[in-house]
Amino acid sequence: MPNNFEVIKVKELFPVVPVFNYTNKPVVPWKKDVNRLSRDYELKGVNEYIDYVNNKNEVKKSKVTGYALITGKDSGIMVLDLDRNHGDGSKDGIKAYKELIESLKLTQEEQKQAFDTFTVKTPNGGLHLYFKYKEGLKNDSNKDLSIDIRTDGGLIIAPGSLRKIGEDIREYTVYKDNPIYDIPIKLFDKLTEYFGVNKVKGNKPKETNKKPGRHPKNKEYYTVTNEGGRDNALIKYLGRLITQPMFRDIHELLPMAMMYNQCYINPPLDAQEVENKVNSILSYAKPVYCKDNGKIINGSLVKYVLDKSPSYIKGNMLYIYNEELGIYEYKDTRDQLKLYYDHVIIDEDIDPGKADKFAKTIHSIADNHKELFIYENRYINCLNGVIDTETDELLEFTPQIKLDTKFNGNYYDIDKYKEDYNKSKFKSFLENILDDGTILTLQEAWGVMLCPNATKVQQCFIYKGEGSNGKSSLFDIQTALLYDKDKSVCGIGLGKFGDEFIMAMAEGRRVNIVRDDTVEGKINGVFKSAVCGEEITVNKKNKDHVQMKFNMAWFYGLNRMPVTNDKSYGFFRRPIFIPFNVRFGTMEQVQRGEADKIGVPGIVEDIISNELDIVFMWAYEGLKRLKANNWKVTQSEASIQEMEEYKEEADSAYAFYKRELIRVPGYNLHAKTLYEEYENWCLMEKINSPMNVTQFGRQMASYGHKKGTGMAHDIDKPGNSVFFGVNYKKNVYIQVENTEKVFEENKQSTFMDASFKPSDIGNSPF
């Protein structure tokens, strides 16, 4: 029978938001009202599709595996989350909770409330204790107790939800099917010591006569105030608190105000009234980074910004952790100046010099990471968490894993993905534009985009083919896979690597995509270093030069091959071609022979709207195969043939060698005569600029034929300058089925008969 989440309906655990892919954290923006479900009929069963709106206000669809209750005032519920088997397993939240209750000396009725309220057992063996909502506690965690509180601003996974633990799918089950009780007052007050302002380390609160938090010492604030003086007493208390910088923040001041209201105001003021007074008092308070006159203290502002969120510096960029997205977002020079201006209180501080000083100070004291390959090469940030590619485990978002790129796909069961892929429009689209072998090459190329490993892969990918062949459509799907393509993609053309400031474009980017590269100019040597993840000097206008490595995936769309001065093996092993040989058009164009197939309107839009999870998992499958193959990309026959044609087009010596020469150990050719043969061949092939003799010699050496002094067998003279181990194909006999030797044009020397083996015919240095 399908799970229809009856417990949520019976207990009226609303509002909830959907959870996908057997995780314990919703990826839907739960603060958007449109994503909140508040009625029985809105709930979908397990593996039923449900619509939601993402952060870009796009309507998406995914399969439900659970729901998360929005705790606090909205639902009227707060939950104590007692963790077990969390982290290293040394902390037991259930045991700590029992010890805490015992220390409070509760009445029998209060113990019943504390232990017998409605309780849910988690897949990890922990417990969720549901209580009626009471204002004043902060939504927070205490790792020493292994207890979390979920109240205003929090979420808790609802009963009936499913979670994947290792290979098992486990359910959040009802442990105690009792009413949801009020939280005992003594327990609530004690929890403020852990979660209100101060988090007390250890399993017990500190022994102290003071109230939690840093109260002013004046005892006049700690006498009960009755009606007639309540407003004044609370304002006076708050005014005293905000003289301390730590309380100039609503998240710190509001819990203190709520606690004071409960303890010293009789009867307590309405919670909304207390919150209004907190907002009012904060509107007059100067931030912690300002002097009393409102002027910014540069060092204090820098410390405030760095303490507010995890951050680091890489190159010229400041990266600050976005908790909602679970990634680090980069701040370029302009963003850093804006960061300063966003904190200005008085007009006197609107000063470019001060803003620049702020940016320079951040760069001087923030954590500096020249490279973060250890994270980028192992972890992938996707919509529902962080994938550890070593274990295939889905982790929760954490600032400890420093990633700055997020992908528009959910990670889910590999068997389910394969079933979905085989029925997908994406599979049909690929098979319509590429051959089977090239699809495998492309799949691994997209895997490199997920997890670059540039120093191991050391290759770029070139989509080659004339127009109307699917290249642009494929690029559309590829860029849609990036959560924020504007911050993840740069476009450095193959002919632009020699430009002075060009590499600054690549800072903070995961992938370089040039859809239709015209390749103006020749390819610079920086290209090889960039593709291989080697250190490069990055020059940015009005900035100091920095040495950086780029861990990126490189993609180009070409109609024709680029020109290069570099004829080395190292250069030619960098590009991998993905040939697009199918032309799409209308029915009439196909009938006239101007196109091979009829295009399918709207298929790309359908894939982007409905199948990005499948596309993401397809790319991840390619990454896993590439990794298993020791980072050697699978190349199709079509891809290899494109490279051979490119090498012959770009390197006339290689074309001459491949067509006219053959490797023959022990046989040498007269160097001068061979070069003249090469020049004559270029003339016949109408190659206008043959290599000079030095370049030709260098290329022959790269093919395994060094130049030196020896016997020139082709002119039968010793002591000449020769190329070793090579002969003209026209001089070499071919062994046929009747094993007779067939000679072409020139008679073979005795040496050839003695030392040349037919198995050497056709061998290539590549």
C-alpha positions in Angstrom: 0.0 0.0 0.0 1.5 3.4 -0.9 2.6 5.7 1.9 0.1 8.6 1.9 1.5 10.2 5.1 -1.6 9.6 7.2 0.2 10.6 10.4 0.7 14.1 9.0 -3.0 14.4 8.3 -4.2 12.9 11.6 -1.8 15.0 13.8 -2.4 18.1 11.6 1.3 18.6 11.1 1.1 21.6 8.8 2.5 23.5 7.0 5.0 21.1 5.3 7.3 21.3 2.3 8.2 18.3 0.1 11.5 16.4 0.4 13.0 14.5 -2.6 15.6 11.8 -3.2 15.4 10.1 0.2 17.3 12.9 2.0 16.6 14.7 5.2 16.9 18.2 3.9 14.4 19.8 1.5 15.9 21.6 -1.5 12.7 23.6 -2.2 12.8 27.2 -1.0 10.6 26.6 2.0 10.1 30.3 2.8 8.2 30.7 -0.4 4.5 30.5 0.4 3.8 28.7 -2.9 5.9 25.7 -1.7 4.1 25.3 1.6 1.4 22.6 1.8 -1.3 23.2 4.5 -4.2 20.8 3.5 -4.6 17.1 3.4 -5.5 17.0 -0.2 -2.2 18.8 -1.2 -0.1 15.9 0.0 1.3 13.4 -2.6 2.3 9.9 -1.8 5.8 8.4 -2.0 7.3 8.6 -5.6 4.4 10.7 -6.8 5.4 13.9 -8.7 4.8 17.3 -7.1 5.4 20.8 -8.5 7.5 23.4 -6.7 9.1 26.7 -7.4 12.8 27.1 -7.3 15.0 30.1 -6.3 14.8 31.3 -9.9 11.0 31.3 -9.7 10.9 28.4 -12.2 8.3 25.7 -11.8 10.0 22.3 -11.3 8.7 18.8 -10.7 10.1 16.0 -8.6 9.1 12.8 -6.9 8.2 13.0 -3.2 10.0 10.8 -0.7 8.9 12.7 2.4 7.9 16.0 3.9 9.5 18.5 6.3 7.4 20.3 8.9 8.0 24.0 9.3 8.4 24.4 13.1 7.6 27.4 15.3 4.8 29.8 15.2 3.6 28.8 11.7 2.8 25.2 12.8 2.4 25.8 16.5 4.9 23.0 17.2 8.5 22.9 18.4 10.6 19.7 18.3 13.5 18.4 20.4 15.8 16.3 18.1 17.7 13.8 20.1 20.5 12.5 17.9 22.1 9.1 18.2 24.9 7.6 16.2 25.7 11.1 15.0 29.3 12.0 13.9 31.7 9.6 15.7 28.9 8.2 17.8 30.4 9.4 21.1 27.5 11.6 22.0 24.0 10.2 22.8 21.3 12.8 22.7 18.7 10.4 24.3 21.0 9.7 27.3 21.8 13.4 27.7 18.1 14.3 27.6 17.3 11.8 30.4 20.1 13.1 32.5 18.8 16.7 31.9 15.3 15.7 33.0 16.6 14.0 36.1 18.5 17.1 37.1 15.4 19.2 37.0 13.4 17.2 39.6 10.2 17.4 37.7 6.8 16.4 39.1 5.3 13.2 37.8 3.0 15.2 35.5 5.9 17.2 34.2 7.9 14.0 33.5 4.9 12.6 31.6 5.0 15.7 29.5 8.7 15.5 28.9 8.9 11.8 28.1 5.5 10.8 26.7 4.7 13.5 24.2 4.2 12.5 20.6 7.5 11.1 19.5 9.0 10.0 16.1 11.9 7.6 15.7 14.5 8.5 13.1 16.2 6.2 10.6 19.5 6.7 12.6 17.8 5.6 15.9 17.3 9.1 17.3 14.1 10.6 18.6 12.0 13.7 17.7 9.9 14.9 20.7 7.0 17.1 19.6 5.9 19.9 21.9 3.4 22.7 21.6 5.1 25.9 20.4 6.3 28.3 23.1 8.2 31.5 22.1 11.6 32.4 23.4 13.9 29.5 22.3 16.4 29.9 19.5 16.4 27.4 16.7 19.9 25.9 17.2 22.0 22.8 17.8 24.2 21.7 20.7 26.8 19.3 19.5 28.0 18.5 23.0 24.6 17.3 24.1 23.8 15.9 20.6 20.4 17.7 20.9 18.9 20.2 18.4 15.9 22.5 18.9 13.7 23.1 15.9 11.4 26.1 16.4 11.0 29.5 14.6 13.0 29.3 11.4 13.5 25.5 11.6 12.4 22.4 9.8 12.0 18.8 11.0 11.4 15.7 8.8 7.8 14.5 9.3 6.7 10.9 10.2 6.2 8.6 7.2 9.1 10.2 5.3 11.8 8.0 3.8 15.6 8.4 4.0 18.4 6.5 2.4 21.0 5.2 4.9 23.8 3.4 3.0 22.0 1.1 0.7 18.8 0.9 2.8 15.6 3.0 2.6 14.3 3.6 6.1 11.2 5.4 7.5 10.6 8.0 10.1 8.2 6.0 12.3 5.8 6.9 15.1 7.5 5.9 18.4 4.9 7.2 20.9 1.5 7.9 19.4 0.4 10.3 22.2 -1.0 13.8 22.1 1.5 16.7 21.6 2.0 18.1 25.1 3.1 21.5 26.4 6.8 21.6 27.2 7.4 21.7 31.0 8.3 25.2 32.2 11.4 24.0 34.0 12.7 22.2 30.9 12.0 25.3 28.8 13.9 27.6 31.1 16.8 25.2 31.3 17.0 24.9 27.5 17.4 28.7 27.3 20.8 28.1 29.0 21.8 25.9 26.1 20.0 27.5 23.2 18.9 31.0 24.2 22.1 33.0 24.0 25.0 31.0 25.5 25.7 27.5 24.3 27.0 25.7 27.4 29.7 23.2 26.5 29.5 19.8 28.0 26.5 17.8 29.0 25.6 20.0 32.0 25.1 23.8 32.4 27.9 25.7 34.1 27.4 26.2 37.8 26.6 29.9 38.1 24.3 32.3 39.9 24.0 34.5 36.8 21.2 34.3 34.3 22.2 33.0 30.8 23.9 35.7 28.7 25.9 38.6 29.6 23.5 40.7 31.7 24.4 44.1 33.0 25.4 43.9 36.6 22.9 46.5 37.9 20.2 44.6 39.9 17.5 47.2 39.2 16.8 45.4 35.9 16.1 42.1 37.7 13.0 42.9 39.7 9.5 42.0 38.5 7.6 44.9 36.9 3.8 45.0 36.9 1.3 46.7 34.6 1.9 50.3 34.3 5.7 50.1 33.9 6.2 47.1 31.7 7.0 49.0 28.5 9.5 51.3 30.1 11.2 48.4 32.0 11.7 46.3 28.8 13.0 49.3 26.8 15.3 50.3 29.6 16.7 46.7 29.8 17.2 46.5 26.0 18.9 49.9 25.9 21.3 48.6 28.5 22.0 45.4 26.6 22.8 47.1 23.3 25.7 49.0 24.8 27.4 45.6 24.3 28.2 45.0 20.6 27.3 41.3 20.8 23.7 42.2 21.3 23.4 44.6 18.3 21.8 41.8 16.3 18.2 40.7 16.3 19.2 37.0 16.6 21.0 37.7 19.8 18.8 40.4 21.3 15.3 38.9 20.6 15.9 35.7 22.7 17.1 37.8 25.6 14.1 40.1 25.3 11.7 37.1 25.2 13.3 35.6 28.3 13.3 38.8 30.2 9.6 39.3 29.3 8.7 35.9 30.7 10.8 36.2 33.9 10.4 39.9 34.9 7.3 41.3 33.2 4.0 40.6 34.9 1.9 39.7 33.0 4.2 39.2 30.0 3.7 41.4 27.0 2.4 39.9 23.7 5.3 38.3 21.8 4.7 40.5 18.7 4.9 43.6 21.0 8.3 42.4 22.4 9.6 41.9 18.8 8.4 45.3 17.8 10.3 46.9 20.7 13.5 44.9 19.8 13.3 46.2 16.2 12.7 49.7 17.5 15.7 49.7 19.8 18.0 48.2 17.2 17.0 50.9 14.7 18.8 53.4 17.0 21.8 51.1 17.8 25.1 51.6 16.0 26.5 48.4 14.4 29.4 46.7 16.2 31.8 47.9 13.5 31.0 51.6 14.0 32.1 54.2 16.5 29.4 56.0 18.5 29.2 58.7 15.8 28.4 56.0 13.2 31.8 56.1 11.4 33.1 52.8 10.2 36.1 51.2 11.9 37.8 49.5 9.0 39.3 46.5 10.9 36.1 46.0 12.9 34.0 45.9 9.6 36.4 43.4 8.1 36.2 41.2 11.2 32.4 41.5 11.2 32.1 40.4 7.6 34.5 37.5 8.0 32.9 36.3 11.3 29.4 36.5 9.8 29.9 33.7 7.3 32.8 31.3 6.4 35.0 32.9 3.7 38.3 32.7 1.9 40.4 34.4 -0.7 41.5 32.8 -4.0 43.4 34.9 -6.5 41.7 38.3 -6.7 38.3 36.9 -5.5 36.7 36.9 -2.1 34.4 33.8 -1.5 31.6 34.0 1.0 29.5 31.0 2.0 25.8 31.2 1.0 24.1 29.0 3.6 20.8 28.8 1.6 22.6 27.5 -1.5 25.2 25.5 0.3 28.1 26.9 -1.8 30.7 29.7 -1.7 29.8 32.6 -3.9 32.7 34.8 -5.3 32.9 38.5 -4.9 35.0 40.2 -7.5 36.5 43.7 -7.1 33.2 45.5 -7.7 31.3 43.2 -5.4 33.9 43.7 -2.6 33.5 47.5 -2.9 29.7 47.1 -2.8 30.1 45.0 0.3 31.7 47.9 2.0 29.1 50.4 0.9 26.3 48.1 2.0 27.5 48.6 5.6 27.9 52.3 5.5 25.8 54.2 8.2 26.8 57.9 7.5 27.4 59.6 4.2 30.9 60.6 5.3 32.0 57.0 4.8 30.9 56.9 1.2 34.5 57.1 0.0 36.2 55.1 -2.7 39.5 55.2 -0.8 37.9 53.7 2.3 36.1 51.1 0.2 39.4 50.1 -1.4 41.1 50.0 2.0 38.4 47.6 3.2 38.9 45.3 0.2 42.7 45.3 0.6 42.4 44.6 4.4 40.1 41.6 3.7 42.6 40.2 1.2 45.4 40.6 3.7 43.8 38.7 6.6 41.2 36.3 5.2 42.2 32.6 4.7 44.0 32.4 1.4 43.7 29.4 -0.9 45.7 29.3 -4.1 43.8 26.2 -5.1 41.0 24.1 -3.8 41.5 21.1 -6.1 41.1 18.7 -3.1 37.4 19.6 -2.8 36.6 20.2 -6.5 38.2 16.9 -7.6 36.2 14.8 -5.1 32.9 16.6 -4.3 30.0 17.8 -6.4 27.4 20.3 -5.2 24.0 19.5 -6.6 20.4 20.4 -5.7 19.9 18.0 -2.8 23.3 17.9 -1.2 27.0 17.2 -1.8 28.1 14.0 -3.5 31.3 12.3 -2.3 32.6 10.7 -5.5 34.9 8.4 -3.5 31.9 6.7 -1.8 28.9 7.8 -3.9 27.4 9.1 -0.7 25.1 12.1 -0.6 26.2 14.5 2.2 24.5 17.5 3.7 25.6 21.0 2.6 28.5 22.2 4.7 31.0 25.2 4.6 33.7 22.7 5.4 33.6 21.5 1.8 34.7 24.5 -0.2 32.8 24.4 -3.5 31.8 27.4 -5.6 29.8 25.7 -8.3 26.3 24.2 -8.0 24.6 21.9 -10.5 20.9 21.9 -11.5 20.3 18.2 -10.8 19.3 15.9 -8.0 21.4 12.9 -7.1 19.4 9.7 -6.9 19.4 5.9 -7.1 21.6 4.7 -10.0 19.2 1.9 -11.0 16.3 4.2 -11.1 18.3 6.7 -13.2 19.1 4.0 -15.8 15.4 3.2 -16.0 14.6 6.8 -16.5 17.4 7.5 -19.0 16.3 4.6 -21.3 12.9 6.2 -21.6 14.0 9.8 -21.8 13.9 12.4 -24.5 17.5 13.2 -23.7 18.6 9.7 -24.8 16.6 10.1 -28.0 18.2 13.5 -28.6 21.7 12.2 -28.2 21.1 9.2 -30.5 19.7 11.6 -33.1 22.9 13.8 -33.3 25.8 11.5 -32.4 27.0 7.9 -33.0 27.1 5.5 -30.0 30.8 5.8 -29.5 30.8 9.6 -29.6 28.0 9.6 -27.0 30.3 7.8 -24.6 33.0 10.4 -25.3 30.6 13.3 -24.7 29.3 11.6 -21.5 32.8 11.6 -20.0 33.4 15.1 -21.2 30.4 16.3 -19.2 31.7 14.3 -16.3 34.8 16.4 -16.3 32.6 19.5 -16.0 31.2 18.0 -12.7 34.6 17.2 -11.2 37.4 18.7 -13.4 40.6 16.9 -12.2 42.4 19.1 -14.7 45.9 17.8 -13.8 44.8 14.2 -14.5 42.5 14.7 -17.5 44.6 17.5 -19.3 42.3 17.7 -22.2 39.7 20.1 -23.8 36.7 19.1 -25.9 35.8 20.5 -29.3 32.3 20.2 -30.8 33.1 20.2 -34.5 30.7 20.5 -37.4 29.0 22.9 -39.8 25.7 24.6 -38.7 22.3 23.1 -38.0 23.9 19.9 -36.5 22.8 20.0 -32.8 25.9 21.8 -31.3 24.0 24.8 -30.1 21.2 22.7 -28.6 23.7 20.6 -26.8 25.4 23.7 -25.4 22.0 24.9 -24.2 21.4 21.7 -22.2 25.0 21.8 -20.9 24.8 25.4 -19.6 21.3 24.7 -18.1 23.0 22.1 -15.9 24.9 24.9 -14.1 22.8 26.5 -11.3 24.2 30.0 -12.0 25.8 29.9 -15.5 26.6 33.6 -15.3 29.0 33.0 -12.5 30.2 29.5 -13.6 31.0 30.0 -17.3 33.6 32.1 -19.1 34.4 32.3 -22.8 38.1 32.4 -23.7 38.6 31.6 -27.4 41.3 29.3 -28.6 43.1 32.2 -30.2 42.9 34.5 -27.2 45.2 32.8 -24.7 48.0 35.3 -25.5 46.0 38.4 -24.6 47.4 40.2 -21.6 44.3 40.2 -19.3 42.4 37.3 -20.7 43.0 34.7 -17.9 41.4 37.0 -15.4 38.1 36.1 -17.0 38.5 32.5 -15.8 38.7 33.4 -12.1 35.9 31.8 -10.2 34.6 29.8 -13.1 34.1 26.1 -13.5 33.8 25.7 -17.3 34.9 27.6 -20.4 32.4 27.5 -23.2 32.8 29.1 -26.6 29.9 28.1 -28.7 31.1 29.3 -32.1 34.8 30.0 -31.9 36.2 31.8 -34.9 39.8 31.2 -33.7 41.2 34.5 -34.6 45.0 34.2 -34.5 47.1 31.2 -33.5 46.9 29.2 -30.3 49.2 30.4 -27.6 51.3 28.2 -25.3 49.3 29.3 -22.3 46.5 27.2 -23.7 48.3 24.0 -22.8 49.1 25.2 -19.3 45.5 26.2 -18.6 44.1 22.9 -19.8 46.5 20.9 -17.7 45.9 22.9 -14.5 49.4 24.2 -14.4 50.3 27.5 -12.7 49.7 30.6 -14.8 50.4 34.3 -14.2 47.1 36.1 -14.1 47.2 39.8 -14.8 44.2 41.9 -13.9 43.9 45.6 -14.5 45.0 47.7 -11.5 45.8 44.5 -9.5 49.0 42.8 -8.6 49.9 39.8 -10.8 49.0 36.5 -9.1 50.0 32.9 -9.9 47.0 30.6 -10.2 46.0 27.2 -11.3 42.6 26.7 -13.1 40.7 23.5 -12.4 38.2 23.8 -15.2 36.6 22.0 -18.1 37.2 23.5 -21.5 34.6 23.3 -24.4 34.7 24.8 -27.9 32.3 24.8 -30.9 34.2 25.0 -34.2 33.3 24.9 -37.9 36.9 24.8 -39.0 40.2 23.7 -37.4 42.4 26.2 -35.5 45.9 27.2 -36.6 48.7 26.4 -34.3 52.5 26.9 -34.3 52.8 24.1 -31.7 53.3 20.8 -33.6 54.3 18.8 -30.5 52.7 15.6 -29.3 51.9 17.4 -26.1 49.8 19.9 -27.9 47.9 17.4 -30.1 46.9 15.2 -27.1 45.0 18.1 -25.5 42.0 18.4 -27.8 39.3 15.7 -28.0 37.0 16.1 -30.9 33.2 15.4 -30.7 32.2 15.4 -34.4 28.7 16.4 -35.4 28.1 14.9 -38.8 24.3 15.0 -39.0 22.6 18.1 -40.6 19.1 19.0 -39.5 16.4 20.8 -41.5 12.9 20.8 -42.8 11.2 18.1 -44.7 11.8 20.0 -48.0 15.5 20.3 -47.2 15.8 16.6 -46.5 14.0 15.8 -49.8 16.4 18.1 -51.7 19.4 16.5 -50.0 20.3 19.7 -48.1 19.8 18.0 -44.7 20.0 14.5 -43.3 17.2 14.6 -40.7 14.2 16.6 -39.7 14.6 18.6 -36.5 12.4 18.0 -33.5 11.0 21.4 -32.3 10.8 21.9 -28.6 12.8 18.9 -27.5 15.6 20.9 -25.9 13.2 22.9 -23.9 11.4 19.8 -22.7 14.7 18.2 -21.6 15.7 21.4 -19.7 12.3 21.7 -18.0 11.8 18.0 -17.1 14.9 15.9 -17.4 17.9 17.8 -15.8 18.0 15.2 -13.0 18.6 12.5 -15.7 21.1 14.7 -17.5 23.0 15.3 -14.3 23.1 11.5 -13.4 24.1 10.7 -17.0 27.1 13.1 -16.6 27.9 11.6 -13.2 27.9 8.1 -14.8 30.4 9.4 -17.3 32.6 10.7 -14.6 32.6 7.4 -12.7 33.6 5.5 -15.9 36.4 8.1 -16.6 37.7 7.7 -13.1 37.6 3.9 -13.3 39.6 4.2 -16.6 42.4 6.2 -14.8 41.2 9.5 -16.2 41.7 8.4 -19.8 38.8 9.7 -21.9 37.1 7.1 -24.1 37.5 8.2 -27.7 35.2 7.1 -30.5 36.5 6.1 -33.9 34.9 9.3 -35.3 36.8 11.3 -32.7 40.1 9.7 -33.4 39.6 10.2 -37.1 38.9 13.9 -36.6 42.2 14.3 -34.7 44.1 12.5 -37.4 42.7 14.9 -40.0 43.6 17.8 -37.8 47.1 16.7 -37.3 47.6 16.3 -41.0 46.1 19.7 -41.7 48.1 21.5 -39.0 51.4 19.7 -39.4 52.7 19.2 -43.0 55.6 17.1 -41.7 53.2 14.7 -40.0 51.1 14.4 -43.2 54.2 13.7 -45.3 55.5 11.2 -42.7 52.1 9.3 -42.5 51.6 9.1 -46.3 55.2 8.7 -47.6 57.4 7.1 -44.9 57.5 4.0 -42.7 59.4 3.0 -39.6 62.1 0.5 -40.5 64.6 -0.3 -37.7 68.1 -0.3 -38.9 67.4 1.6 -42.1 68.5 5.2 -42.5 67.6 8.0 -45.0 69.9 10.7 -46.2 68.7 13.8 -44.3 69.2 16.4 -47.1 67.5 14.2 -49.7 64.6 13.5 -47.4 64.0 17.2 -46.7 64.1 17.8 -50.5 61.5 15.0 -50.9 59.4 16.8 -48.3 59.6 20.1 -50.1 58.6 18.5 -53.4 55.7 16.8 -51.7 54.5 20.1 -50.2 54.7 21.7 -53.7 52.6 18.9 -55.2 50.1 19.2 -52.3 50.0 23.0 -52.7 51.2 23.6 -49.2 52.5 27.2 -49.4 54.6 27.3 -46.2 56.6 24.1 -45.7 58.7 23.8 -42.5 62.3 24.9 -42.6 65.0 22.2 -42.3 65.3 22.7 -38.5 61.6 22.4 -37.8 61.4 19.4 -40.1 64.2 17.7 -38.1 62.5 18.5 -34.8 59.3 16.9 -36.0 61.1 13.8 -37.3 62.7 13.4 -33.9 59.3 13.6 -32.2 58.2 10.7 -34.4 61.1 8.6 -33.1 63.7 9.3 -35.9 66.7 11.2 -34.5 69.2 12.9 -36.8 72.8 11.9 -36.7 75.8 10.6 -38.7 75.5 7.1 -40.2 75.0 5.0 -43.3 72.6 6.6 -45.8 71.0 3.4 -47.2 68.9 5.2 -49.8 72.1 6.6 -51.5 74.3 3.8 -50.3 76.9 6.2 -48.7 78.4 5.9 -45.2 79.3 8.9 -42.9 76.4 11.1 -43.9 73.8 13.1 -42.0 70.8 10.7 -41.8 67.5 10.1 -40.1 67.6 6.7 -38.3 65.1 3.9 -38.6 62.9 5.1 -41.5 62.4 4.3 -45.2 60.1 5.4 -48.1 56.9 3.4 -48.4 57.5 3.1 -52.1 60.8 1.2 -51.4 59.2 -1.4 -49.1 57.9 -4.7 -50.2 54.4 -5.9 -49.2 53.9 -9.5 -48.1 50.7 -11.0 -49.8 48.8 -14.1 -49.1 51.0 -16.4 -51.3 53.9 -15.2 -49.2 55.8 -14.0 -52.3 57.6 -10.6 -52.1 56.3 -7.9 -54.3 58.7 -5.1 -55.0 57.5 -1.6 -56.0 59.7 0.8 -58.1 63.1 0.4 -56.4 65.0 -2.8 -55.8 65.6 -3.5 -52.2 69.1 -3.6 -50.8 70.6 -6.7 -49.3 70.4 -4.9 -45.9 66.6 -4.6 -46.3 66.2 -8.3 -47.2 68.2 -9.2 -44.1 66.8 -6.9 -41.5 63.3 -5.6 -42.5 60.4 -7.5 -41.2 57.0 -7.4 -42.9 55.3 -6.9 -39.6 56.8 -3.4 -39.5 54.8 -2.3 -42.5 52.1 0.3 -41.6 53.5 1.0 -38.1 53.0 4.6 -36.9 54.6 6.5 -34.1 51.0 7.3 -33.0 
